Amino acid sequence: MHVALACLTADADAAPLPEAVDEVRVADGAVETVWADGARTRITFEPVEVRHTER
């Protein structure tokens, strides 16, 4: 599985991408990103679903 992170903002003060993510986990056909603020985004592929939970 290949996972990529892109910044879609024109904000000059946006955090650098390496500082925005604490951890990326890949397991059981899913990708979970743990953001620096403690929020989590989980993407599954069968079925396709995106879940985001705030800290």
Sequence and secondary structure as in RCSB ss.txt:
>XXXX:A:sequence
MHVALACLTADADAAPLPEAVDEVRVADGAVETVWADGARTRITFEPVEVRHTER
>XXXX:A:secstr
           TT   HHHHEEEEEEETTEEEEEETTS EEEEEETTEEEEEE  
